[in-house]
Amino acid sequence: MARFTATALTFLSAITAVDAFHAAFITPSTSRTSTQRYGEDGDVIFGGNTWKPDSATMGSTDTPDYFPDDYDPNDAPDFSEGMMGSQGGGGGGTNGASLPGMENMGSDADIRGGIEECTDIPEGTEFIPMSVSDGDIEFNVAASGKVAEFELSIKPMCMTFEDFYAGFSKESHPAFTVSPRVGRMDRRGGEITYMTISCDPRGASGKLEGDLVIILPEDNSKLSYHVSVNSI
């Protein structure tokens, strides 16, 4: 019993020491609230600006379009010179201001240069077909009859105008010809180029074959079509 009493007293002493420490070193926190109110001052005006225009002196606060008091429509500028003004037509074909020595510019000008279309196939050009043709063409012809023709349509595929040379490979049958051999293709989305393939067997019968090659020199490319004709 004496031992239990001693232990209890020791525990109570510890609690008392902790309470004393809190009381001496720890200050309880307090919360403070401040309230500020607006509009209690009599100089504060709610509801926006109370200013209003004086209708007796002005009907609107906007600045209207108006003519001066001394405006006279009869004194307006006279546009007898035309749409181009006083400089229009004064410079010959330039429609601009006349410059000394250039008043007649354009009327007798000698224009040179520009892009010229090829009219001849350069010497030494070889028409070599590709390993895979762009299309196969077949039609019939009478061996002893008239020349048979086939119209080939080619859609332009280049971004710019391209000159072309057309011809059959040297391994092709001599009965084949193509027209035109030289020309210019339109750019992509433009007009279709038409070529006429002719076959004149001159009595030759059987299967006549040839390869049509279209060279685009500026584009460094070419098209190739295999032509097969049954001569009966």
C-alpha positions as CSV (number, residue, x, y, z in Angstrom):
1,M,0.0,0.0,0.0
2,A,2.8,2.4,0.8
3,R,4.5,1.6,-2.5
4,F,1.2,2.5,-4.5
5,T,0.8,5.7,-2.6
6,A,4.4,6.8,-3.5
7,T,3.8,6.1,-7.1
8,A,0.6,8.1,-7.2
9,L,2.2,11.0,-5.6
10,T,5.0,10.9,-8.1
11,F,2.5,11.0,-11.0
12,L,0.6,13.9,-9.5
13,S,3.8,15.8,-9.1
14,A,4.7,15.4,-12.8
15,I,1.2,16.7,-13.9
16,T,1.7,19.7,-11.6
17,A,5.1,20.5,-13.2
18,V,3.7,20.3,-16.7
19,D,0.9,22.7,-15.9
20,A,3.3,25.1,-14.4
21,F,5.5,25.0,-17.5
22,H,2.5,25.8,-19.8
23,A,1.5,28.6,-17.6
24,A,5.0,30.1,-17.6
25,F,6.1,29.8,-21.2
26,I,3.2,29.1,-23.5
27,T,0.9,32.1,-24.2
28,P,-2.6,31.1,-25.4
29,S,-3.4,32.3,-28.9
30,T,-6.1,34.8,-29.6
31,S,-7.9,35.6,-32.8
32,R,-8.6,39.2,-33.8
33,T,-11.1,40.2,-36.5
34,S,-11.2,43.7,-38.1
35,T,-14.2,44.8,-40.1
36,Q,-14.1,47.7,-42.6
37,R,-17.3,49.0,-44.1
38,Y,-17.7,51.0,-47.3
39,G,-20.3,53.5,-48.1
40,E,-20.9,54.8,-44.7
41,D,-19.1,58.1,-45.7
42,G,-21.6,60.6,-47.0
43,D,-19.4,61.6,-49.9
44,V,-19.6,58.2,-51.5
45,I,-22.1,58.0,-54.5
46,F,-23.6,54.8,-55.6
47,G,-25.3,54.1,-59.0
48,G,-22.7,55.6,-61.4
49,N,-22.2,59.1,-62.8
50,T,-25.1,61.4,-62.2
51,W,-24.0,63.9,-64.9
52,K,-26.5,64.5,-67.7
53,P,-26.1,66.6,-70.9
54,D,-27.9,69.8,-71.1
55,S,-30.5,69.2,-73.7
56,A,-31.0,72.9,-74.3
57,T,-27.5,73.4,-75.6
58,M,-26.6,70.0,-77.1
59,G,-28.6,67.0,-78.2
60,S,-25.8,64.4,-78.1
61,T,-22.4,63.9,-76.7
62,D,-21.1,62.3,-79.9
63,T,-19.3,64.4,-82.5
64,P,-21.4,64.3,-85.7
65,D,-20.2,64.5,-89.3
66,Y,-20.8,68.0,-90.5
67,F,-19.8,70.5,-93.2
68,P,-18.2,73.8,-92.3
69,D,-20.5,76.8,-92.1
70,D,-19.0,78.3,-95.2
71,Y,-19.2,75.0,-97.2
72,D,-20.3,75.5,-100.9
73,P,-20.9,72.3,-103.0
74,N,-20.2,74.3,-106.1
75,D,-16.6,74.8,-105.0
76,A,-16.0,71.1,-104.8
77,P,-12.9,69.7,-106.7
78,D,-13.5,69.0,-110.3
79,F,-12.4,65.5,-111.4
80,S,-12.2,66.3,-115.0
81,E,-8.7,64.7,-115.1
82,G,-10.2,61.2,-114.7
83,M,-9.6,58.5,-112.1
84,M,-5.8,58.6,-112.5
85,G,-5.6,62.3,-111.7
86,S,-3.3,64.8,-113.3
87,Q,-0.6,62.1,-113.7
88,G,-2.8,59.7,-115.6
89,G,-1.7,59.2,-119.2
90,G,1.1,61.7,-119.0
91,G,3.8,59.1,-119.1
92,G,3.0,57.3,-122.3
93,G,2.4,53.6,-121.6
94,T,3.5,53.8,-117.9
95,N,0.4,55.6,-116.5
96,G,2.6,57.5,-114.2
97,A,4.5,60.7,-114.0
98,S,6.3,61.8,-117.1
99,L,10.1,61.6,-116.8
100,P,12.5,63.5,-119.1
101,G,13.3,61.3,-122.0
102,M,10.6,58.7,-121.1
103,E,7.4,60.4,-122.3
104,N,7.0,57.9,-125.1
105,M,8.1,54.8,-123.2
106,G,6.2,51.7,-124.3
107,S,4.8,52.9,-127.6
108,D,7.8,51.8,-129.6
109,A,9.5,49.5,-127.2
110,D,11.5,46.5,-128.4
111,I,10.8,43.8,-125.8
112,R,13.3,40.9,-125.6
113,G,13.8,37.9,-123.5
114,G,11.1,35.8,-121.8
115,I,10.6,32.0,-121.8
116,E,10.8,30.5,-125.2
117,E,9.2,27.2,-126.1
118,C,11.5,24.5,-127.5
119,T,10.7,23.7,-131.1
120,D,13.4,21.1,-131.9
121,I,14.6,18.0,-130.1
122,P,18.3,18.5,-129.2
123,E,20.7,16.3,-131.2
124,G,21.8,13.2,-129.4
125,T,18.6,12.9,-127.3
126,E,17.9,9.2,-126.5
127,F,14.4,7.9,-125.7
128,I,15.0,5.1,-123.2
129,P,11.9,3.6,-121.6
130,M,11.7,3.0,-117.9
131,S,11.7,-0.5,-116.5
132,V,8.1,0.1,-115.3
133,S,5.8,1.9,-117.7
134,D,3.3,4.6,-116.7
135,G,0.6,2.8,-118.8
136,D,-0.1,0.2,-121.4
137,I,-1.9,1.1,-124.7
138,E,-3.5,-1.5,-127.0
139,F,-5.5,-1.1,-130.2
140,N,-6.0,-2.8,-133.6
141,V,-5.1,-1.9,-137.1
142,A,-5.6,-3.4,-140.5
143,A,-2.3,-4.7,-141.9
144,S,-3.1,-3.4,-145.4
145,G,-5.5,-0.6,-144.4
146,K,-5.3,3.0,-143.3
147,V,-3.1,4.3,-140.5
148,A,-4.7,3.7,-137.1
149,E,-4.5,6.4,-134.5
150,F,-4.8,6.5,-130.7
151,E,-5.2,9.7,-128.7
152,L,-3.2,9.8,-125.4
153,S,-4.2,12.3,-122.7
154,I,-1.7,13.3,-120.1
155,K,-2.6,15.3,-117.0
156,P,0.1,17.9,-116.0
157,M,1.9,16.8,-112.9
158,C,4.6,19.4,-112.5
159,M,4.4,22.6,-110.5
160,T,5.5,24.8,-113.5
161,F,5.2,24.7,-117.2
162,E,7.5,22.0,-118.6
163,D,8.8,21.5,-122.2
164,F,8.8,18.0,-123.4
165,Y,10.3,15.8,-126.1
166,A,8.3,12.7,-127.3
167,G,9.5,9.8,-129.3
168,F,9.7,6.0,-129.5
169,S,12.6,4.0,-128.3
170,K,15.0,2.6,-131.0
171,E,13.8,-0.9,-130.2
172,S,10.2,0.0,-131.1
173,H,8.6,-1.1,-134.4
174,P,9.1,1.5,-137.1
175,A,5.4,1.6,-137.8
176,F,4.9,3.9,-134.7
177,T,5.0,7.7,-134.7
178,V,3.8,10.3,-132.3
179,S,2.6,13.9,-132.7
180,P,3.5,16.4,-131.4
181,R,7.1,15.5,-130.7
182,V,7.9,18.8,-129.1
183,G,5.7,21.0,-126.9
184,R,5.0,22.4,-123.5
185,M,2.9,20.9,-120.7
186,D,0.8,23.0,-118.5
187,R,1.4,23.2,-114.8
188,R,-0.4,21.0,-112.3
189,G,-4.2,21.5,-112.5
190,G,-4.0,23.1,-115.9
191,E,-5.0,21.9,-119.4
192,I,-4.4,18.3,-120.4
193,T,-1.8,17.5,-123.0
194,Y,-3.0,15.4,-125.9
195,M,-0.7,13.3,-128.1
196,T,-1.6,11.2,-131.2
197,I,0.0,7.8,-131.5
198,S,-0.1,6.5,-135.1
199,C,0.6,3.1,-136.4
200,D,1.2,2.4,-140.1
201,P,2.0,-1.3,-140.5
202,R,2.5,-1.1,-144.3
203,G,1.6,-4.7,-144.7
204,A,3.2,-6.0,-141.5
205,S,0.9,-8.3,-139.6
206,G,0.9,-9.7,-136.1
207,K,1.7,-8.0,-132.8
208,L,3.5,-4.7,-133.2
209,E,5.1,-3.3,-130.0
210,G,6.9,-0.1,-129.1
211,D,7.7,2.2,-126.1
212,L,6.7,5.8,-126.2
213,V,9.0,8.0,-124.0
214,I,8.2,11.6,-123.0
215,I,11.1,13.5,-121.7
216,L,10.8,16.5,-119.4
217,P,14.3,18.0,-119.5
218,E,13.8,20.8,-117.1
219,D,12.2,18.5,-114.5
220,N,14.8,15.8,-115.1
221,S,12.1,13.2,-115.4
222,K,10.2,11.3,-118.1
223,L,7.1,9.3,-118.8
224,S,7.0,5.9,-120.5
225,Y,4.1,4.1,-122.2
226,H,4.1,0.6,-123.7
227,V,2.2,0.4,-127.0
228,S,0.9,-2.9,-128.4
229,V,-1.0,-3.1,-131.7
230,N,-2.6,-6.1,-133.3
231,S,-2.1,-5.8,-137.0
232,I,-4.7,-8.0,-138.8
